[in-house]
Amino acid sequence: MKFLHKLKSIWGNIQDRLMPICKKAYSVLVVLWKKIQNKTLEIFGKTSDNIESENLKEGTSNFLKNAAVYLKNGAEKMKELITKLINRIKARSVARKEKKRLNPKKKSLGRTIGMVVAGLLAAIVVIGSVAVAAVMIIVTRQVNAEGEIDLEDLSLNYATILFTGTEEEPTEYDRIYSAENRTWVDFANIPEYVRYAFIDLEDQNFENHSGVDWKRTFGAALNEVFSFLPSRQGGSTITQQLIKNVTMDNEVHWTRKVREIIRALNLEKRYYKDEIIEAYLNTISLGNNTAGIKSAAYYYFGKEPMELTVAETASIAALTSMPVYYDPYMNPENNANQRKYVLDRMLENGHITMEQYDAAVVEEVVFKDKSLNTAVTSEIKSYFTDTVIDEVISDLMTEKGYTYERAEQLVNSGGLQIYTTVDTRIQDSVEKKYLDDKTFTVGSTKDLPQSAFIVLDKSGAIKGIVGGRGEKTQNRGLNRATSSQRQPGSSMKPISVYMPLIEAGLINWSTVIEDAPVVGKYDEDPKKSTAYPVNVYKGYLGNMTVCEAVQRSTNTVAMKLCRQFSAQSAFDFLTQKLGLNLVASDNRGGKIYSDINDASMSLGALTAGVTPLEMASAYLPIMNGGVYIEPHSYTKVYDSKGNLLLEKNPYSEQVVSLNTAVVTNNLLQQTVYGPYGTASMAAISGVPVAGKTGTTDDYHDRWFIGMTPEYLGAVWIGYDIAKEIDVYRISNPCRIWRTVMTEVIKGVKMGAYPVSKEVIKMAYCTKTGLLAGDSCASTAVGYYDSTKLPAKCIGGCVTAPAPEQPSKDESSAPTDESKPAEESKPNEESSEAKDETSSAA
């Protein structure tokens, strides 16, 4: 009796507490529904012009409305059931009291307890139903807020492939991939038996369900609770697996499964089965860092998917669930057993014939040598590959408006097809020379400077590039050929002074300029000023022609001509016509720095400096008939679907006339073959080499930019943290250039530089620089633009005195620059030394 009273008391407490909770839950659900409904209408109202959004809006709205009705009805039903239960308990209590009064010995304790338990269970079921419905609404809202999955724009790790050669006959040069080696293959190129190998193994009902196999799902859920099967059972369909692959949603929680189910149902409404299986076979992980059937077919068998046999296909499909356990290299027996299981399922489902089955079972499956694959995944990419990556990223940002992060992701893992400009023979030869310390030294190999080299063809295409000496140790590290800004020294003179002044008609081959210190408006007190600038030969030689000044790399003549042209005009020509990135004005700590001055423009004493790539491209007009062409490392880029994404149409401009280019080219040949040429060590037998050396006055940077009729090469040497180069021990840049370029042009049919009928070869008076007259005692031959000929010497001139040579004590080191070409001794390494000086700090 006491127990019954206690139970009644407990039930009374439950009744008092449950009813307010139910009322509160109902109110909360009603408010929640109104908020969800308003927010949903607000979101979809913004995209009402989109047909797919309208369909999604209608479907989601109907779902939410139905869920709300269910919630409301459920809450009302719960209230009704609890009220009936309470009334029934009250009625039974009154009946029991009356019955007990009439029959005091009979008890109904068991029945009362049963009713109470049943009531509690009913309440739990109703509340659970309401909770599940609420969770479904919340998860659905979360999925919709994240947006639908678009199979046309999968952000996955597809390998980007670099090609050399033509589009008609491409050759793979390199592959770029980040976390996984993935390559896209279209549905049409996936054989039917390949598709069904995966379907029969993973999802036999794939072609019939709507994204979710409810029978398998509920079975897997029950097994999680009751463990009536020996192992955990997967309920995921191929559609659900695709969702997981695409979203990377791996949260270990039941709400993740709910999200996956909703997404799978939505995906099946938007896409055909063929599109879903295509995406699945291109995203599935198949072991050994491969993803997708195409990459796996190449990795395991070196084949395209269309070339796989049925047995080979089954071997790859076997990897689906447990890539390590079924790895054919690590566990060949496990793979063979699973392969047989896949074949059995395919035969059972009628997707291969008995003849195909029998042949596949006895086929000896031979896997590709794994060592051929591991070398690729661990490879340090070439400097050329680094250059292509940087250029494509830059163009995607400029032309497509992508952020850097998006562009980098697309290049690294977007499955692009990039057609490059590389010549593998040239790239390999440059790399080989830059791995050999003998290329750079004539003495000890201790503390060698760094170096960079770049080779362009006449179209501005990069054919080979190396951004550092020695072994490359990281991908996309410092590329000195494209990133290191260094002082160009006297290599600036031909492009900033001589070429533009010839174009302007202000000078010609034999214009006479006095080699003497520059004294002018920049000297506040001429009595206290020191001679400036100085020359490498530590003296001043008086009057000399432009041709001799170019050969000797005379600083005074270059600076005087720059003043005549104006530093501003030189700056504009370099930046607007030749693509150099120079500093117009830069405030650093309150001090203004600028490259618009005589020293910067004539002697290469720049604020920041220039890269080897910039210098190489700036010299292109001299070998190219006066045409500047933007340097480039690729021609076209296609996306993973084969759509044209980028097409390189390099900027080009006729920056000087053909006549000017021809005259300048012949002038620079004199630096190699002339009697005072500073670049005599660059000479290659039988090849017309033209170019210019460059050295800063502190010997921190040394250059040679040289050309042949087919290729232009630029070399820089120096230390990353600038310090003086030991010119007695470190090889002259002209020698480095000759060593590399001899291999570059090997076997190449050498053409000729552009010529002009208006450029003529004529004799001139060495004293006056005018065209030679009958009475001129000393003459030489030069090249002239016939439309800008100098006057003719009419007599009165005398034999020009021999140029004064520096005494031995005036030079701190022997120099090739004052040595006639025919007297140079290239094989005597100890004769190499400093070329010319600029005032570049």
C-alpha positions in Angstrom: 0.0 0.0 0.0 2.8 2.4 0.9 4.5 1.5 -2.4 1.4 2.4 -4.4 1.1 5.7 -2.6 4.8 6.5 -3.3 4.3 5.6 -7.0 1.3 7.9 -7.2 3.3 10.6 -5.6 6.1 10.1 -8.2 3.6 10.2 -11.1 2.1 13.4 -9.7 5.5 15.0 -9.8 6.1 13.8 -13.3 2.8 15.1 -14.4 3.5 18.5 -12.8 6.9 18.8 -14.5 6.1 17.2 -17.9 3.2 19.3 -18.8 5.0 22.7 -18.6 8.0 21.2 -20.5 5.7 20.0 -23.3 4.0 23.4 -23.5 7.4 25.1 -23.5 8.8 22.7 -26.2 5.8 23.4 -28.4 6.2 27.1 -28.0 9.9 26.9 -28.8 9.3 24.8 -31.9 6.7 27.2 -33.2 9.0 30.1 -32.8 11.9 28.1 -34.4 9.7 27.2 -37.3 8.7 30.8 -37.9 12.4 31.9 -37.9 13.4 29.1 -40.2 10.6 29.9 -42.6 11.4 33.7 -42.7 15.2 33.1 -43.1 14.6 30.5 -45.9 12.3 32.9 -47.8 14.8 35.7 -47.3 17.7 33.6 -48.7 15.8 32.2 -51.7 14.3 35.6 -52.4 17.8 36.8 -53.4 18.2 34.1 -56.0 14.7 33.9 -57.4 15.9 34.6 -60.9 17.8 31.3 -61.0 15.8 28.3 -62.2 17.7 25.8 -60.1 17.5 28.0 -57.1 13.7 28.2 -57.6 13.5 24.4 -57.7 15.6 24.1 -54.7 13.5 26.8 -53.0 10.3 25.0 -53.7 11.6 21.6 -52.6 13.2 22.9 -49.4 10.2 25.0 -48.6 7.9 22.1 -49.0 10.1 19.9 -46.8 10.3 22.5 -44.1 6.5 23.1 -44.2 5.9 19.4 -43.9 8.4 19.1 -41.1 6.7 22.0 -39.3 3.2 20.5 -39.7 4.7 17.2 -38.3 6.2 19.0 -35.4 3.0 20.9 -34.6 0.9 17.8 -34.9 3.4 15.8 -32.9 3.4 18.3 -30.1 -0.4 18.5 -30.1 -0.6 14.7 -30.2 1.9 14.5 -27.3 -0.2 16.9 -25.3 -3.4 15.0 -26.1 -1.8 11.6 -25.2 -0.4 12.9 -21.9 -3.8 14.5 -21.0 -5.6 11.2 -21.8 -3.1 9.3 -19.9 -3.5 11.5 -16.8 -7.3 11.4 -17.1 -7.1 7.6 -17.4 -4.9 7.3 -14.4 -7.2 9.5 -12.4 -10.2 7.5 -13.5 -8.5 4.2 -12.8 -7.3 5.5 -9.4 -11.0 6.4 -8.5 -12.1 3.0 -9.8 -9.4 1.2 -7.8 -10.4 3.0 -4.6 -14.0 2.0 -5.1 -13.1 -1.6 -6.0 -10.7 -1.7 -3.0 -13.5 -0.5 -0.8 -15.8 -3.3 -2.1 -13.1 -5.9 -2.4 -10.3 -5.0 0.0 -8.2 -8.2 -0.6 -7.7 -7.6 -4.4 -4.7 -5.6 -5.6 -3.8 -4.2 -9.0 -0.2 -3.0 -8.4 1.3 -4.8 -11.5 -1.3 -3.2 -13.8 -0.7 0.2 -12.3 3.1 -0.1 -12.8 2.6 -1.3 -16.4 0.4 1.7 -17.2 2.9 4.1 -15.8 5.8 2.6 -17.7 3.7 2.5 -20.9 2.9 6.2 -20.4 6.5 7.1 -19.9 7.6 5.1 -23.0 4.9 6.9 -25.1 6.1 10.2 -23.9 9.7 9.3 -24.7 8.7 8.2 -28.2 6.8 11.4 -28.9 9.5 13.7 -27.5 12.1 11.7 -29.5 10.2 12.1 -32.7 9.9 15.8 -32.1 13.7 16.0 -31.4 14.6 14.0 -34.6 12.4 16.3 -36.7 14.0 19.4 -35.2 17.5 18.0 -35.9 16.5 17.3 -39.5 15.4 20.9 -39.9 18.6 22.2 -38.4 20.8 19.9 -40.5 18.9 20.7 -43.6 19.3 24.4 -43.0 23.0 23.9 -42.4 23.4 22.0 -45.7 21.5 24.6 -47.7 23.6 27.4 -46.1 26.8 25.7 -47.3 25.5 25.5 -50.8 25.0 22.7 -53.2 27.8 20.6 -54.5 28.7 21.5 -58.1 30.4 18.7 -60.0 31.5 21.1 -62.7 33.8 22.9 -60.3 35.4 20.3 -58.0 38.2 21.7 -55.9 40.3 18.5 -55.9 43.9 17.6 -56.3 44.3 16.8 -60.0 47.8 16.7 -61.3 48.8 19.6 -63.6 50.8 18.4 -66.6 53.5 20.4 -68.4 54.1 19.6 -72.0 56.8 20.5 -74.4 56.6 20.3 -78.2 53.4 21.2 -80.1 49.8 20.6 -79.3 49.6 18.1 -82.1 52.6 16.2 -80.9 53.1 17.0 -77.2 55.6 15.3 -74.9 55.1 15.3 -71.2 57.8 17.4 -69.4 56.7 17.4 -65.8 53.7 16.9 -63.4 52.7 19.1 -60.6 50.5 17.9 -57.8 50.3 18.6 -54.1 48.7 16.0 -51.8 47.6 13.5 -54.4 48.5 12.5 -57.9 45.2 13.0 -59.7 44.3 13.3 -63.4 40.8 13.7 -64.8 39.3 11.3 -67.4 36.0 11.8 -69.1 33.1 9.4 -68.9 33.5 8.4 -72.6 37.0 7.3 -71.9 36.1 5.0 -69.0 35.2 1.5 -70.3 31.9 0.0 -69.1 33.6 -2.9 -67.4 35.8 -0.5 -65.4 32.7 1.4 -64.2 30.9 -1.9 -63.2 33.9 -3.3 -61.4 33.5 -0.5 -58.8 29.7 -0.5 -58.9 29.5 -4.3 -58.3 31.9 -4.0 -55.4 30.7 -0.9 -53.7 27.1 -0.3 -54.6 25.2 -2.9 -56.6 22.0 -0.9 -56.4 23.6 2.3 -57.7 21.5 2.5 -60.9 18.2 2.2 -59.0 18.4 4.1 -55.7 18.0 7.9 -55.3 21.2 8.5 -53.6 20.6 6.5 -50.4 20.2 2.7 -50.0 17.8 2.8 -47.1 17.9 -0.9 -46.4 21.7 -0.9 -46.1 21.6 2.3 -44.1 19.2 1.0 -41.5 21.0 -2.3 -41.4 24.3 -0.6 -40.7 22.7 1.6 -38.0 21.1 -1.4 -36.2 24.4 -3.2 -36.4 26.1 -0.2 -34.7 23.7 -0.5 -31.8 23.3 -4.3 -31.4 26.5 -5.6 -33.2 24.7 -8.7 -34.6 27.3 -8.9 -37.4 31.0 -9.7 -36.9 32.2 -6.4 -38.4 31.0 -2.9 -39.0 28.8 -2.6 -42.1 29.0 0.3 -44.5 25.7 1.8 -45.6 27.2 4.4 -48.0 26.3 4.4 -51.6 28.6 5.5 -54.4 26.8 8.9 -54.3 27.5 9.3 -50.6 31.1 8.3 -51.0 31.4 10.9 -53.7 29.9 13.5 -51.3 32.6 12.5 -48.7 35.4 12.7 -51.3 34.3 16.2 -52.5 33.4 17.8 -49.2 36.2 16.1 -47.1 33.6 15.9 -44.4 35.0 13.2 -42.1 33.5 14.1 -38.8 32.8 11.1 -36.6 29.3 11.9 -35.6 25.8 10.9 -36.5 25.0 14.4 -37.7 27.6 14.0 -40.5 25.7 11.0 -41.7 22.5 13.0 -41.8 24.3 15.8 -43.8 25.7 13.2 -46.2 22.2 11.7 -46.8 20.6 15.0 -47.5 23.4 16.0 -49.8 23.2 12.7 -51.7 19.5 13.1 -52.2 19.9 16.6 -53.6 22.9 15.6 -55.8 20.9 12.8 -57.4 18.1 15.2 -58.3 20.6 17.5 -60.1 22.8 15.0 -61.9 22.5 11.9 -64.1 24.0 8.7 -62.9 26.7 8.9 -65.6 27.9 12.2 -64.2 28.0 10.9 -60.7 30.0 7.7 -61.5 32.4 9.8 -63.6 33.0 12.2 -60.7 33.4 9.2 -58.3 35.9 7.4 -60.5 37.9 10.6 -60.7 38.0 11.3 -57.0 38.3 8.0 -55.3 41.6 7.3 -53.4 43.3 4.2 -54.8 46.5 4.0 -52.7 50.1 5.1 -53.1 49.1 8.8 -53.2 47.0 8.3 -56.3 43.4 9.4 -56.7 41.1 8.7 -59.6 41.2 5.8 -62.1 43.4 7.5 -64.6 46.2 8.2 -62.2 45.9 4.7 -60.7 46.0 3.1 -64.2 49.2 4.9 -65.0 50.7 4.3 -61.6 50.1 0.6 -61.4 50.2 -0.4 -65.0 51.5 2.6 -67.0 48.3 2.6 -69.1 45.3 4.7 -69.9 41.9 3.4 -68.4 40.8 2.4 -71.9 43.8 0.0 -72.1 43.2 -1.9 -68.9 42.3 -5.5 -69.0 39.4 -6.8 -66.9 41.8 -8.4 -64.5 43.9 -5.2 -64.1 40.7 -3.3 -63.5 39.7 -5.7 -60.8 43.1 -5.3 -59.2 42.6 -1.5 -59.0 39.0 -1.8 -57.8 40.2 -4.1 -55.0 42.0 -1.1 -53.5 38.8 0.8 -52.8 38.0 -0.1 -49.2 41.5 -0.8 -47.8 44.3 0.5 -50.0 47.1 -0.6 -47.8 45.8 -4.0 -47.0 45.2 -4.7 -50.7 48.3 -2.9 -51.9 49.7 -5.1 -54.8 53.3 -4.2 -53.9 53.1 -4.7 -50.2 50.4 -7.4 -50.0 50.2 -9.1 -53.5 48.3 -12.2 -52.1 45.6 -10.0 -50.5 45.2 -8.1 -53.8 44.9 -11.3 -55.8 42.2 -12.6 -53.4 40.2 -9.4 -53.6 40.6 -9.3 -57.3 39.0 -12.7 -57.6 36.1 -11.4 -55.4 35.6 -8.4 -57.7 35.5 -10.7 -60.7 33.0 -13.0 -59.0 30.7 -10.1 -58.3 31.0 -8.8 -61.9 30.1 -12.3 -63.3 27.2 -12.7 -60.8 25.7 -9.4 -61.9 26.2 -10.1 -65.6 28.7 -7.4 -66.3 31.3 -9.7 -67.8 30.8 -12.9 -69.7 32.0 -16.3 -68.6 34.7 -16.2 -71.2 35.9 -12.8 -69.9 35.8 -14.2 -66.3 37.8 -17.3 -67.1 40.4 -15.3 -69.0 40.7 -12.8 -66.2 41.1 -15.4 -63.5 44.1 -17.1 -65.2 45.7 -13.8 -66.4 49.1 -13.0 -65.0 48.7 -9.5 -63.8 52.1 -7.6 -64.0 52.3 -4.4 -62.1 54.6 -1.5 -63.1 58.0 -1.3 -61.4 57.2 0.8 -58.3 60.6 2.5 -58.4 59.6 4.3 -61.5 56.8 6.0 -59.6 58.5 6.9 -56.3 61.1 8.9 -58.2 58.4 11.1 -59.6 56.6 11.8 -56.3 59.8 12.8 -54.5 61.3 14.8 -57.4 62.7 18.3 -57.0 61.3 20.3 -59.9 63.5 22.2 -62.3 63.9 26.0 -62.2 61.9 26.0 -65.5 58.9 24.3 -63.8 59.1 26.9 -61.0 59.2 29.7 -63.6 56.1 28.3 -65.4 54.2 28.0 -62.1 54.9 31.5 -61.1 54.0 32.9 -64.5 50.7 31.0 -64.8 49.7 32.1 -61.3 50.5 35.7 -62.1 48.5 35.5 -65.4 45.5 33.9 -63.6 45.4 36.8 -61.2 45.8 39.4 -63.9 43.5 38.0 -66.6 41.0 36.0 -64.5 40.9 38.1 -61.4 41.8 35.1 -59.1 43.3 35.6 -55.7 46.8 34.3 -55.3 45.6 31.5 -53.1 43.0 30.4 -55.7 45.4 30.6 -58.6 48.1 28.7 -56.7 45.6 26.0 -55.8 44.5 25.7 -59.4 48.0 25.3 -60.7 49.1 22.9 -58.0 46.0 20.7 -58.0 43.6 21.8 -60.7 44.5 19.3 -63.4 45.7 22.0 -65.9 47.4 21.1 -69.1 50.2 23.7 -69.7 52.0 23.8 -73.0 55.5 25.2 -72.3 58.3 26.8 -74.3 61.1 24.6 -72.8 63.6 22.8 -75.0 64.5 19.9 -72.8 67.9 19.5 -74.5 68.8 23.1 -73.7 67.4 22.9 -70.2 69.3 19.7 -69.4 72.6 21.0 -70.8 72.4 24.2 -68.7 71.5 22.3 -65.6 74.4 19.9 -66.2 76.9 22.7 -66.5 75.5 24.4 -63.4 76.0 21.2 -61.3 79.7 21.3 -62.2 81.9 23.6 -60.1 84.5 23.5 -62.8 82.2 25.8 -64.8 82.8 28.6 -62.3 86.3 28.4 -60.9 89.9 28.5 -62.1 91.2 27.8 -58.6 89.9 26.7 -55.2 86.2 25.6 -55.1 85.8 27.1 -51.6 83.2 29.8 -51.2 82.1 29.9 -54.8 79.6 32.7 -55.7 76.1 32.0 -56.9 75.0 32.3 -60.5 72.0 32.3 -62.8 71.6 31.6 -66.5 68.7 32.1 -68.9 68.3 31.2 -72.6 65.7 32.9 -74.9 65.0 32.3 -78.5 64.1 35.0 -81.0 60.4 34.9 -80.1 61.1 35.6 -76.4 60.4 32.0 -75.4 62.4 30.7 -72.5 64.2 27.6 -73.6 66.3 27.0 -70.6 66.7 28.6 -67.2 68.7 27.9 -64.0 68.3 30.0 -60.9 71.3 28.8 -58.9 74.6 27.0 -59.0 74.8 23.4 -57.6 72.1 21.0 -56.7 68.6 22.4 -56.4 67.2 21.4 -53.0 63.6 22.8 -52.9 60.7 23.6 -55.1 59.8 27.2 -55.7 62.7 28.5 -53.6 64.9 31.4 -54.7 65.1 31.6 -58.5 67.9 34.1 -59.1 67.2 34.2 -62.8 63.7 35.7 -62.2 63.7 37.1 -58.7 67.2 38.4 -57.7 67.5 42.1 -58.5 71.2 43.0 -58.9 73.3 45.9 -60.2 73.8 45.5 -64.0 77.0 47.7 -64.2 78.1 48.4 -67.7 75.8 45.9 -69.3 73.3 48.8 -69.0 75.2 51.0 -71.5 74.0 49.5 -74.9 70.3 49.6 -74.0 70.2 52.9 -72.0 72.7 55.0 -74.0 74.1 53.7 -77.3 71.0 52.1 -78.9 68.5 54.9 -78.1 71.1 57.6 -79.2 71.7 55.8 -82.5 68.0 55.6 -83.0 67.7 59.4 -82.3 70.4 60.2 -84.8 72.6 61.8 -82.1 75.5 59.4 -82.5 76.8 56.8 -85.0 79.5 54.2 -85.2 82.4 56.7 -85.4 81.1 59.7 -83.4 84.1 61.0 -81.5 83.7 61.7 -77.8 86.5 62.8 -75.4 87.4 60.2 -72.7 87.8 62.7 -69.8 86.3 63.2 -66.4 82.8 64.6 -66.3 82.9 68.0 -64.6 79.6 70.0 -64.6 76.6 71.2 -62.7 76.9 68.4 -60.2 80.3 69.7 -58.9 79.7 72.5 -56.4 83.4 73.2 -56.1 85.4 72.2 -59.2 88.7 72.8 -57.3 87.8 70.2 -54.7 86.1 67.7 -57.0 87.8 64.4 -57.9 87.9 62.9 -61.3 84.6 61.1 -62.0 83.8 58.6 -63.3 86.9 56.4 -63.4 87.6 53.7 -66.0 88.8 50.2 -65.5 92.1 51.2 -67.1 92.7 53.8 -64.4 93.2 56.7 -66.8 91.7 58.8 -69.6 92.5 58.2 -73.3 91.3 61.4 -74.9 89.2 61.4 -78.0 87.8 58.1 -79.1 85.0 56.8 -81.3 81.8 55.3 -80.1 83.0 51.9 -81.4 86.1 52.1 -79.3 84.2 53.3 -76.3 81.8 50.3 -76.5 84.7 47.9 -76.8 86.6 49.4 -73.9 83.4 49.9 -71.9 84.5 53.5 -71.2 82.5 55.0 -68.4 83.2 58.7 -69.2 81.9 58.5 -72.7 78.7 56.7 -71.6 78.0 59.3 -69.0 78.6 62.2 -71.3 76.2 60.7 -73.9 73.6 60.0 -71.2 73.7 63.7 -70.3 73.3 64.6 -74.0 70.2 62.2 -74.2 69.0 63.1 -70.7 68.6 60.6 -67.8 64.8 61.0 -68.0 64.8 59.9 -71.7 67.0 56.9 -70.9 64.7 56.0 -68.0 61.6 56.2 -70.1 63.1 54.1 -72.9 64.1 51.4 -70.5 60.9 51.2 -68.6 58.4 51.9 -71.4 60.1 50.1 -74.2 62.2 47.4 -72.7 60.2 46.3 -69.7 62.7 47.1 -66.9 61.3 47.7 -63.5 63.2 50.7 -62.3 62.7 53.2 -59.4 61.3 56.6 -60.4 61.2 57.8 -56.8 61.3 56.0 -53.5 61.2 57.6 -50.0 63.4 55.5 -47.7 63.7 56.9 -44.2 63.1 60.4 -45.4 65.6 60.2 -48.2 64.5 60.1 -51.8 66.1 57.5 -54.1 65.6 57.5 -57.9 67.1 55.9 -60.9 66.6 59.0 -63.0 70.2 60.2 -62.9 73.3 59.9 -65.0 75.1 57.3 -62.9 72.1 55.0 -62.8 71.3 55.3 -66.5 74.8 55.2 -67.9 76.7 53.0 -65.4 74.0 50.8 -64.0 74.1 52.1 -60.5 70.5 51.4 -59.7 68.4 51.8 -56.6 67.1 48.2 -56.5 68.6 46.5 -59.6 67.3 44.2 -62.4 66.9 40.5 -62.8 68.7 38.3 -65.4 65.4 37.7 -67.1 64.8 41.4 -67.4 68.3 42.0 -68.9 68.0 39.1 -71.3 64.6 40.4 -72.7 65.9 44.0 -72.9 68.7 42.8 -75.2 66.2 40.9 -77.5 65.7 43.9 -79.9 69.5 43.9 -80.7 69.2 40.4 -82.1 65.7 40.6 -83.3 65.6 43.5 -85.7 64.6 46.1 -83.1 61.5 44.2 -81.8 61.0 43.8 -78.1 59.0 40.7 -77.2 57.8 39.9 -73.7 59.6 36.8 -72.3 57.4 33.9 -71.6 57.5 30.2 -70.5 54.2 28.9 -71.8 51.9 29.3 -74.8 48.5 27.8 -73.7 46.8 26.5 -70.6 43.8 24.2 -70.6 41.6 23.4 -67.6 40.9 19.8 -66.5 38.0 19.6 -68.9 40.0 20.6 -71.9 38.7 24.2 -72.0 41.2 26.9 -73.0 41.9 28.9 -69.8 44.9 31.0 -70.8 46.6 31.8 -74.1 49.9 33.6 -74.1 50.0 36.4 -76.7 53.2 38.1 -75.6 53.4 41.8 -75.9 55.7 42.9 -78.7 56.7 46.3 -80.1 59.2 47.7 -82.6 61.1 49.8 -80.1 63.9 50.9 -82.5 64.2 50.7 -86.2 65.7 47.7 -88.0 68.6 49.9 -89.0 69.4 50.9 -85.4 69.2 47.2 -84.3 71.6 46.1 -87.1 74.2 48.9 -86.3 74.0 48.1 -82.5 74.4 44.4 -83.1 77.5 45.0 -85.1 78.8 47.3 -82.4 78.4 44.6 -79.8 80.2 42.1 -82.0 83.2 44.3 -81.6 83.2 43.7 -77.9 83.9 40.1 -78.7 86.1 40.4 -81.8 87.4 44.0 -81.8 91.0 44.9 -80.8 89.9 46.3 -77.4 86.9 44.1 -76.7 86.1 43.3 -73.1 84.2 40.1 -74.1 86.9 38.3 -76.1 86.4 35.1 -74.0 82.9 34.7 -75.2 84.0 34.0 -78.8 82.7 30.7 -80.3 84.4 29.5 -83.4 82.4 30.0 -86.5 79.5 31.8 -84.7 78.9 35.6 -84.8 78.6 36.4 -81.1 77.5 39.8 -79.9 77.2 41.0 -76.3 78.2 43.1 -73.5 80.0 42.6 -70.1 79.0 44.3 -66.9 80.8 44.6 -63.6 80.1 46.9 -60.7 83.0 49.0 -59.2 82.9 47.0 -56.0 83.0 43.7 -57.9 79.9 42.4 -56.3 78.1 41.6 -59.6 79.4 40.4 -62.9 77.4 39.9 -66.1 77.6 38.9 -69.7 74.5 39.2 -72.0 75.4 37.6 -75.3 73.6 36.4 -78.4 74.0 34.2 -81.4 71.6 34.4 -84.4 69.3 31.8 -82.8 69.6 32.2 -79.0 70.3 34.8 -76.4 71.9 33.9 -73.1 72.4 36.0 -70.0 74.7 35.0 -67.1 75.1 36.7 -63.7 77.5 35.7 -60.9 77.7 37.1 -57.4 76.9 36.3 -53.8 73.4 36.3 -52.4 74.7 38.6 -49.6 76.8 40.9 -51.7 80.5 40.9 -51.3 83.6 41.2 -53.6 84.2 38.4 -56.1 87.8 37.1 -56.3 88.4 37.8 -60.0 91.7 35.8 -60.0 89.9 32.6 -58.8 86.4 32.9 -60.1 85.8 32.3 -63.8 85.0 35.3 -66.1 81.3 35.4 -66.9 82.2 35.4 -70.6 83.9 32.1 -70.2 80.9 30.7 -68.3 78.6 32.0 -71.1 80.8 30.3 -73.7 80.9 27.0 -71.8 77.1 26.9 -71.5 76.2 28.3 -74.9 78.6 26.0 -76.8 76.3 23.1 -75.6 73.1 25.1 -76.3 73.9 25.7 -79.9 75.4 22.2 -80.6 73.8 20.7 -83.6 71.6 23.8 -84.2 71.6 25.1 -87.8 72.9 28.7 -87.3 71.1 31.3 -89.3 72.1 35.0 -89.5 71.1 38.2 -87.7 68.5 40.4 -89.4 70.0 42.7 -92.1 68.9 45.9 -93.7 69.7 47.2 -97.1 69.9 50.7 -95.6 72.7 49.7 -93.3 76.0 50.1 -95.2 79.6 49.4 -94.4 81.8 52.5 -95.0 85.3 53.8 -94.2 85.6 56.6 -91.7 88.4 59.0 -90.6 89.7 57.8 -87.2 90.6 61.4 -86.3 87.4 63.2 -87.0 84.9 60.3 -87.0 83.5 61.6 -90.3 83.3 59.5 -93.4 86.7 59.1 -94.9 87.9 61.5 -97.5 90.6 61.2 -100.0 93.2 62.9 -97.8 92.5 61.1 -94.5 95.7 59.5 -93.3 94.1 56.9 -90.9 90.8 55.2 -91.6 88.7 52.3 -90.4 85.5 50.6 -91.4 82.2 50.9 -89.6 78.4 50.3 -90.1 76.0 53.2 -90.7 72.4 53.9 -91.2 72.4 55.3 -94.7 69.5 57.6 -93.8 71.7 59.2 -91.1 75.1 59.3 -92.5 77.8 61.6 -91.0 79.4 64.3 -93.2 82.5 63.5 -95.2 85.9 64.5 -93.9 87.2 67.2 -96.3 90.9 67.1 -95.3 93.2 68.7 -92.8 93.3 65.7 -90.5 96.4 63.9 -89.4 97.1 60.4 -88.3 95.4 59.8 -85.0 97.8 59.1 -82.1 97.7 55.6 -80.7 95.5 55.4 -77.7 97.4 55.7 -74.4 97.7 52.4 -72.5 97.7 52.3 -68.8 101.0 51.6 -67.1 101.4 48.5 -65.0 101.2 50.3 -61.7 97.8 51.8 -62.7 95.9 48.6 -62.7 95.3 46.4 -59.7 94.7 43.3 -61.7 95.2 42.0 -65.2 92.2 42.5 -67.5 90.8 40.9 -70.6 88.9 44.1 -71.5 92.0 45.9 -72.9 93.3 42.9 -74.7 92.8 42.4 -78.5 90.8 39.4 -79.4 93.5 37.8 -81.4 95.9 38.2 -78.4 93.7 36.7 -75.8 94.6 33.3 -74.4 91.3 31.6 -73.4 93.0 28.6 -72.0 95.1 30.5 -69.5 92.6 30.8 -66.7 94.9 32.9 -64.5 94.7 35.7 -67.1 91.1 36.3 -66.2 90.4 39.4 -64.2 88.2 42.5 -63.8 86.5 43.9 -66.9 85.2 47.4 -66.5 84.0 49.4 -63.6 80.8 51.4 -63.0 80.0 53.6 -60.1 77.2 51.2 -59.1 77.1 50.9 -55.4 
